[in-house]
Structure formats: C-alpha cells, structure tokens
Amino acid sequence: MIIRYIFYAFLVYLGYRFIVGFVIPVFKTTRQVKRQFRDIQERMQQQQHGGGYPEATPQQNTSQKNSSGNSKVGDYLDFEEVK
C-alpha cells in the first residue's frame, strides 16, 4: 500500500518536473518569438507604407553636422599598398 503512494508521488514529481522544466519554458519562448516576429512585420509594413527609416537621434544629428563642416571627410581611408 505504501509503495503505491510512493509510486504516485514519484509520478506527480515527474509530471511537475516535466511541466516546469519543459512545457513552461517552451510556452514562454514561443510567445516571445511570436511577439518579435509581429514587431518585425509591423516595422516592415511601416517602412513600405512611407514610414521610411526612423529619424536620427539628436546625437546622430550633431555628429552629422560636425562631420559636414570638415572638408573631404568620407567613408574611405587612404592607404598605401605594401609590396
């Protein structure tokens, strides 16, 4: 009789471990991935419907103003080829 209770307690423990260790994390991860996909799709739709790229932050605006004042500042660096 006591062995039967121990067996049932062990089954309950295994069920608890399965739910807490596998089912809940999979559920949370699935929900998070769906939310991220939905956010990405919304951003893509905004860009396609004339939303364009988000405006630059004030920090980016000031760096662009500073770099526009310098002469011949570009993306490429001059280098000498080593033979």
N, C-alpha and C positions, 0 to 999 in steps of 0.2 A: 504494500500500500504506500509506504513512504517513498519507494523507488518511483512509483508513478508520479508523485508530487515533484520529486527531483527532476524527472524527465520533462514534465510540463513546465517547470521553472526554467529549465535549460532551453526549451523551445521558445519560451517567451523572451529569454535573454538573447537568443539568436535572432529572433524577429526584431527586437529592439535595436540590436547592433546593425542589422541589415537596413532598417529604416533610417536610423540616424547616420550611419556611415556611408550609405549609398543613395537611397531614394531622395532624401532631402538635399544633399549637395547637387545631385543631377537636376532636380527641380529648380534650385536657385540658379544654377549655371545656365540652364535652358532659358529661363526668364530673362537673365541678364543679356544673353546673346540675342534674343528676340528684340529686346529694347535697343541694343546697339544697332542692329540691322534697321530697325524702324527709324532711328535717328539719322543714320546714313542716308536712307532713302529720302527722308524729308529734306536733308541738305541738298541732295542731288536735284530734287524737284524744285527747290527754291532757286538753285543756280540756273536751271533750264528755263524757268519762267521769268527771267530777267532779274533775279536777285543778284546775280553775279557773285563776285568774291566779297567776303565781308570787308568792311572798311578797315583800314590800317589803324592800329592803336596810336595814341599820341606819341609814344616813344618811337615808333616806326616813322611817323611823320617828321619828327625833329631830326632823326638820323638821315632821312632823305633830303631835308633842307640843307643840312650841313654838308652832305656829300655833293649836292648840286652846286655849291659855292666853289668847290675845288675844281681846278682845270684838269681835264683829261683823266678823270677818275673812272675806271671801268671795271669790268668783271675779270679781265685778263691781266696777268702779270708778265712782264718782260723777263725772258730768261735767255741765257747763252747756252748753246749746245756744247757739251763736253765731248772732245774726241779722244 
